[in-house]
Amino acid sequence: MKNIAVLFIVIFYAANAVAQQNTFTSVINDISRPAIAPAFDNGYMITGNDYYSSYLLKIDEEGTILWSKEYENVNSNTTPALFFNAIIPTFDSCFAIAGHVYNNATTYEDALVMKVTASGDTLWSKVLSH
């Protein structure tokens, strides 16, 4: 049975006043290493991980979840361990995501770089092996 994980997102303004606080609940094992990036429509893109997959959520400026996507491992030589570590907006209204995957063949963690559209569709991904 999976645990219920709760990801708290607090959006701060320059004056450090709390503007919004929302709780996003998912039925997944554990949410770890969340990263957040501003979207081009005043919303936010948020990444998070559990043991098996990584997640991308799009929220609006009020904190309402507009959509979420699950990303499974992109490298056939690895276990299901896929982790997103960072997300940044790109000049063409897309997002670059950096992370890592665990490689069974080498027992190393390989670097992952991918680009997604504003709707979370993968444009390309690259695993950089040792």
C-alpha positions as CSV (number, residue, x, y, z in Angstrom):
1,M,0.0,0.0,0.0
2,K,1.4,3.4,-1.0
3,N,1.8,6.2,1.5
4,I,0.1,9.5,0.9
5,A,2.8,12.1,0.4
6,V,2.1,15.8,0.8
7,L,4.0,18.5,-1.0
8,F,3.6,22.0,0.4
9,I,4.2,24.8,-2.0
10,V,4.6,28.2,-0.5
11,I,5.0,31.2,-2.9
12,F,6.8,34.1,-1.3
13,Y,6.9,37.7,-2.6
14,A,10.0,40.0,-2.2
15,A,8.7,41.2,1.2
16,N,8.7,37.5,2.4
17,A,5.0,37.6,3.0
18,V,3.2,34.4,2.3
19,A,0.9,35.0,-0.7
20,Q,-0.3,31.5,-1.3
21,Q,0.0,28.2,0.5
22,N,-1.5,25.1,-1.0
23,T,-1.2,21.4,-0.3
24,F,-0.9,19.0,-3.1
25,T,-1.6,15.4,-2.2
26,S,-0.6,12.4,-4.4
27,V,-0.9,8.7,-3.7
28,I,2.8,8.0,-4.2
29,N,5.5,6.6,-2.0
30,D,7.4,9.8,-1.2
31,I,7.8,13.2,-2.8
32,S,11.4,14.3,-2.6
33,R,13.6,17.0,-4.1
34,P,10.9,19.4,-5.4
35,A,12.1,22.1,-7.7
36,I,10.0,25.1,-9.0
37,A,10.3,27.4,-12.0
38,P,8.2,30.4,-13.0
39,A,6.1,29.7,-16.1
40,F,5.4,32.2,-18.9
41,D,1.8,32.6,-17.9
42,N,2.5,33.7,-14.3
43,G,2.0,30.1,-13.1
44,Y,4.7,27.7,-12.0
45,M,6.2,24.4,-13.1
46,I,7.1,22.0,-10.2
47,T,9.1,18.8,-10.3
48,G,9.1,16.1,-7.7
49,N,10.2,12.5,-7.3
50,D,9.2,9.2,-5.8
51,Y,11.3,6.1,-5.8
52,Y,10.0,4.9,-9.2
53,S,9.2,8.0,-11.3
54,S,9.4,11.8,-11.5
55,Y,6.5,14.2,-11.7
56,L,5.9,17.6,-13.4
57,L,3.0,19.7,-12.2
58,K,1.7,22.9,-13.6
59,I,0.0,25.3,-11.3
60,D,-1.6,28.7,-11.9
61,E,-0.8,31.9,-10.0
62,E,-3.5,31.0,-7.4
63,G,-1.9,27.5,-6.8
64,T,-4.6,25.5,-8.6
65,I,-3.2,22.4,-10.2
66,L,-3.8,22.6,-14.0
67,W,-2.2,19.3,-14.9
68,S,0.4,16.8,-13.8
69,K,2.5,14.2,-15.6
70,E,4.5,11.2,-14.6
71,Y,7.8,10.5,-16.2
72,E,9.2,7.0,-16.1
73,N,12.8,6.1,-16.8
74,V,14.1,7.1,-20.2
75,N,17.1,4.8,-20.3
76,S,16.4,1.1,-20.9
77,N,19.7,0.1,-19.1
78,T,18.5,1.4,-15.7
79,T,16.1,0.5,-12.9
80,P,13.0,2.6,-12.4
81,A,15.1,5.1,-10.4
82,L,14.6,8.4,-12.2
83,F,15.1,11.7,-10.4
84,F,14.5,15.3,-11.5
85,N,16.8,17.8,-9.6
86,A,16.2,21.1,-11.3
87,I,13.9,22.9,-13.8
88,I,14.5,26.2,-15.6
89,P,12.5,28.1,-18.3
90,T,14.2,28.4,-21.7
91,F,14.1,31.3,-24.1
92,D,11.5,29.5,-26.4
93,S,8.8,29.1,-23.7
94,C,9.8,25.6,-22.9
95,F,11.6,24.1,-19.9
96,A,14.9,22.3,-19.4
97,I,15.0,19.7,-16.7
98,A,18.2,18.2,-15.2
99,G,18.3,15.0,-13.1
100,H,19.8,11.6,-13.0
101,V,19.0,7.9,-13.5
102,Y,20.5,4.9,-11.9
103,N,22.3,2.6,-14.4
104,N,22.2,-1.1,-13.5
105,A,24.9,-2.0,-16.0
106,T,27.5,0.3,-14.4
107,T,26.0,0.8,-10.9
108,Y,26.5,4.6,-11.4
109,E,24.1,7.4,-11.5
110,D,24.0,8.9,-15.0
111,A,23.1,12.5,-15.7
112,L,19.8,13.3,-17.4
113,V,19.0,16.4,-19.4
114,M,15.6,16.9,-21.1
115,K,13.5,19.6,-22.6
116,V,9.7,19.7,-22.3
117,T,7.1,22.0,-23.7
118,A,4.9,24.3,-21.5
119,S,2.3,21.5,-21.6
120,G,4.9,18.9,-20.3
121,D,5.4,17.0,-23.6
122,T,9.0,15.8,-24.0
123,L,10.8,17.3,-26.9
124,W,14.1,15.5,-26.3
125,S,16.0,13.8,-23.6
126,K,19.6,12.7,-23.2
127,V,21.3,10.4,-20.7
128,L,25.0,11.1,-20.2
129,S,26.7,7.9,-19.1
130,H,30.0,7.5,-17.3
